Amino acid sequence: KNLTGQVVDKEGKGLAQAVIYLKDKRTLEVKTHISDERGNYRFSGLDPSTDYEVHAEFKGASSSKRSASSFDGRKEVYLVLEIGTPP
């Protein structure tokens, strides 16, 4: 299973160099990835029978947490993570 997506700001523009955190809800292991110049990210080779939680952080602000569920049968899951204005 692959999880791909984009980190965007409130206007929908991609954010480069955002840090994406992927947490395995069973083992609590966390993997990180840095978004590319368009804000895109990709985690591949994920266990399809595991639930994952994902969120992004950029310059002190973070997106809300999103889930990739084991009940979602798609091989490619696409999630957009929106980061608001930092406080």
Rosetta blueprint (number, residue, H / E / L):
1 K L
2 N E
3 L E
4 T E
5 G E
6 Q E
7 V E
8 V E
9 D L
10 K L
11 E L
12 G L
13 K L
14 G E
15 L L
16 A L
17 Q L
18 A L
19 V E
20 I E
21 Y E
22 L E
23 K E
24 D E
25 K L
26 R L
27 T L
28 L L
29 E L
30 V E
31 K E
32 T E
33 H E
34 I E
35 S L
36 D L
37 E L
38 R L
39 G L
40 N E
41 Y E
42 R E
43 F E
44 S L
45 G L
46 L L
47 D L
48 P L
49 S L
50 T L
51 D L
52 Y E
53 E E
54 V E
55 H E
56 A E
57 E E
58 F E
59 K L
60 G L
61 A E
62 S E
63 S L
64 S L
65 K L
66 R E
67 S E
68 A E
69 S L
70 S L
71 F L
72 D L
73 G L
74 R L
75 K L
76 E E
77 V E
78 Y E
79 L E
80 V E
81 L E
82 E E
83 I L
84 G L
85 T L
86 P L
87 P L
